[in-house]
Amino acid sequence: MNILILIINIFFSTIYSKEYIWPNDHQGKITANFCEPRFRRFHAGMDVRTFGEIGSNLYAIESGTIHRIKISPNNYGKAVYLKLNDGNIILYSHLNKFNEEIESLIKKLHNEYQSSFFDHFLNSEQKIIINKGDIIGYTGDTGSLTGPHLHFEIRNENDEPLNPLEFYKLPDSTSPIVNSIIFIPLNENAWIDGIQDYKNIEFEKINTNKYVIQDTISVSGEFGIAVETFDKIDNLSFKYGVYKIEVLLNNILIYKVEFDNYNFSEDYLIYTVIDYDLLQNGQISHRLFKQNNSDLSFIKSINNGRI
C-alpha cells in the first residue's frame, strides 16, 4: 500500500497599487472578482459596488484616450473603453450615460449607424483625450445584470483581461474558506473507497490556515481531485473566487492555478476548471487536474495533475 501526502495551498493575495485611482467614490468595495465562474465563461474583471446608485461619478483611473464605445441592449449595456497611455485598456460597463464629450459623439454615431445600438472604434478624427481623474461617465444598470454596479476590466494591449487586483491594494488578511475535497476516478480501473464515483469529503478545520481529513481514503487507479473553496476579503460580506491554488504531492508541486490573466478564447473550457456535475448541485469546486491536453494560460501542471 502506498501512502500519499497531499498538500493543497489556497492563497488570497495582498496586492499593491500601480498608482491607478479607484474608478468610483466607494474605494475598495467590490462584489465579485477576477475569473470567478459565470455561465459558460469566466468573469473577466471585477464588479465594483455602487450601492444601487444611478448617476454617480465614474473616474478615469489614469490618462489616455477613448478607444471604443459599445452600446447594446444586453451584456455590457452602455460601455466605454479607455486606452491608457501605458497601453492597457480599461472597460467601464453598465453605465447610465457618458460624459458630455462622449455623449456628443454618440449623438452623431446614432445617425451614422441609424441605430441606438452599435460597437464603434474611434478614428483619429474622433479622438477624445481623457485625463486621470476626469469623469468618464455615470453609474447605471444597463445591459445584462442583476442589480446596479460597475463591471470593470483591465485588459492588456492584446485585449486579454488582467486581474484588476494586480493594480490595487485591498486590505485582506482573511484566509480563504475550504469546505471539502472531492476524489474523482479518471478511468474504469479507478476505485475510490470501493466505488467508481465521486467521493466528497468535508474537511475538519484546525485553524484559519489548516484543514485536514480525519479519515483514511483508499484509492486504486488513476484519479484527480477537486476542492470546494472560496475567498473572503476583510470588511466585505461577499464570497469571492480564490486567486491561486497549488497542489503538492510528497512536497512536489504537481498543479497550480493562478488567476493573473486569461484569454477570451479560453471561456469554453470553464467546465474543465469548474466541475460541471458538482456545479449542478450548487457546489463550486475547482478541478485540480486536466481531462485533456487543452492548455489554459493560468494553469501549470506535471502529468496534467492526474495522480
N, C-alpha and C positions, 0 to 999 in steps of 0.2 A: 504494500500500500504506500503510495506517495502522499506526502502532506505538503500542501502549497500554502505559502504565506502571501496573502493578497492585501496590499495596502492601497487604498483609494484616497487621494488628496483632492479635496474640492476647495477652490480658492475664491474668496472675494478679492477685490483689488483696491488698493489705495492709489488713486490716480491724480496726476498733477496737471495744472492748467498750462496751456500753451499761450496764455495771455489772451485767449478769446474771452469776450464778455458773455454773460448769460443772455439767452435770446428774449427773455421777458422779465417782469418785475418779481417773479417768485423764484429767487435764487435757490438752485439745488433741488427743486421739487419735481420729481418725476413719478410717473405711474407705471412705466414699462421701460425695459432697457433693450440692449442690442442682442439680436439673434434669438430672442425668445420665439417659441414656435407659434405660428399662425396657420390658418387653414391652407395647406399645400405650399407654404412658403415660410421663410424666416422673417423676423421683424428687422427691417433694415436700418432702424435708427432708435431713437428714444422718444417716449411720449412725455411732454413737459406739461405739468399741471397749469391750468388756467382758472381753476376753481369755479368753473361754469360761466366765466365772464365772456361776453361777446363784445368785441370792440376795444379790448385793452391792447396796449402797445406791444409790438414785436420789434426787436432791435437787430441791426446788422452787427454780427459778432466780431467782424473785422472789415477792413476796407476792401472794396472790389467793384465789380460791375454786374448789372443784371444780365444773366446768361440765357434765361429761358423763363417763359410764362406758360403755365398749363392750367386750363380751366375745364373741368369735366363734372358731370352730374354725380359721379360716384368716385370711388378710390380716393385720391388725394384732394378732390374738390378744387378749390381755388389754391393754386400753388405757385411759388416763385422760387427760382434757382439763382443764388448769388454766387458768382465765381470770384473767389478771393484773390488777392494779389499773390498769395503764396501757392496758388494753383488748385487748392481744394474747392469743392463745390458744395454749397450749403442749400438744403431744401427746407423751406417753410411751407407747411401744408395745412389744409382745413381752414384757411383764412376766411374772414368775413369780407374784407376788402384790402386793397393795397394802398400805398401812399399816393399822394396826388400825381406825381410824375408818372408812376406806373399806371395809375387809373387813366390818365390822359392818353397814354399809348394804347391801352386796352380798348378804349372807345374807337380808335382808328382800326384796330385789329378786328373788332366786331364787324365793321363794314367790309374789311378786306376778306374775311373768311365767310361773311354772310351767315354767321352763326354765333351763338352765345358761348359755344364750346370750341376750344382749339388748343393746339400744342405748338407754340411758336418759339423758335430760337432767334434771338435778336441779331440783326446785322450791324455793321459798323455805323451806319447812319442812324440807328435807333439807340445808340449807346447811352446807358444811364449809369452814371457814376454814383456809388454809394460809399459814404464814409463810416468808419467804425462808430457805432452808437446811434446812427441815423435810424429813424423809424422806417421800417421796410413795409409794414402792413399792420393788420389788426386781427386779433383772435376771432375765431368763428367756429362753426360746426358744419361746414360744407363737406360734401363727399360722403364716403362710407365710414361711419364711426358710431360709437355707442354713447358718446357724450362729448361736449366741447373740450378740446385740448389742442395742443400744438404737436403734430408729428414732425420731428426734427431729425434731419440726416446730415452727416458729413461724408462726402464722397471724395475720392482722390481724382486726379486728372484723367484717369481711365474709367471714371464713372462707377467705381467699385465702392460700396459702402464700407466705412470705417467705424469702429466703435467710438461713439462720441465721448465716452468716459475715458478715452485716452487723452482728451484735451481739457478736461475739467477735473477739479478736485472736489469730491464729495466726502464729508466725514463718514467713515464706515469702519467701525471696529466690531461690527456684529458678524459672527460667523454664519455661513450657510447652514441650512437645516437639511438633514438627511433622514428620510423616512424608511426606506427599505432598499434591499439589494435583490435582484432577480437573476437567477441562473437559468440560462436558455440553451437547450440542446440544439446542436447545429447540424446533426445528421442522424440517420436512422440507427446508428450504433451508439448514440449518446443517451445516457440514463442519469437522471437527477433524483437521488433518493428513491431509486427503483421505478421511476416513471419517466416517460418520454414527453414531458410537458414542462411549461414554465414552473419554476419554484420560487415563490415570492416570500421573502423572509424579512421581517421587521428587525431593525437594529435596536440594540439597547444603548441608550445614551449614557456614557460615562462622565463626560463633561462637555463644554461647549465645542471642543475640537476633536472629541474622540467618541466613536461609536464602535460597538463590537457585536458579533453574532455569538450568542451563548451556546448554541447547539453545534454539532458536527454535521457537515453536509457531505454526503457520499456521491461522488460523480465518477462516471466512467465514460470515455469517449470525448469527442471534441465539443466544447461548449464556449459560450460567451456570457458576459454579464451586462446588466443594465442597472442603473441607480436612479431611484426616485429622489430628487433633490430640488431645492430652490434657495435663492439667496434672500437675505434681509439687509436693509440699509438703515443706519441709525436715524431715528426720529421720523421714519416713513413707515406707513402702515400696510404697504402692498407687498405681494410676493414678486420676486424678480428672478430672471434667468441667471444661472451661475456663469462666471467668467471663464473659469478653467477647471478641468478635471484631469488628473493624472492617475494612471493605474500602474502600480509597481508589483511585479511578481518575483518573489525572492530577491527583492531590492533592485530589480532590473526594470527600468521604465519600458513598458510594452505598448502603452497607448496614451495619447494626450489630445484633449480637445481644448483649444484656446481661441476664444472669440474676439480676435482683433480686427478681422476684416473678412469679407466673403464676396463672391461674385453672384450677380443675379441669376446666372445660368445654373447655379447650384440649387436653386429653390426646389426643383423637382425631386431632389434627393433628401428632402427633410425627413421622410419616414424611414430613412436608413439611419438617421441620427436619433430621432424621437420614435420610440417603439409604438407602431400604429395600433397593435392589438391592445396594449396597455392603455393607450390614449382613449380608446373606445370606452374604457371603464373609468375614465376620468383621472387616470394616473399618468402624469408627465414624467417619463423615465428616459434618461439618456442611454442609448446603446453604446457600449464601450468596446465595440468590435465592428468590423466591416463584413457585410454579407457578400460583397462582390469587390471588384478591384477599382470601383469608382473613386477617384481621388477628390477629396474635399480640401480646400485651401487651409482650413482651420484644424485639420486632423493630421497627426503624425503617429505612426504605429510600427511595431515589429510584428510580422506574421499576421497583419490585419487585426491584431488584438484577440485572435482566436486562441484558446487555451486547450 
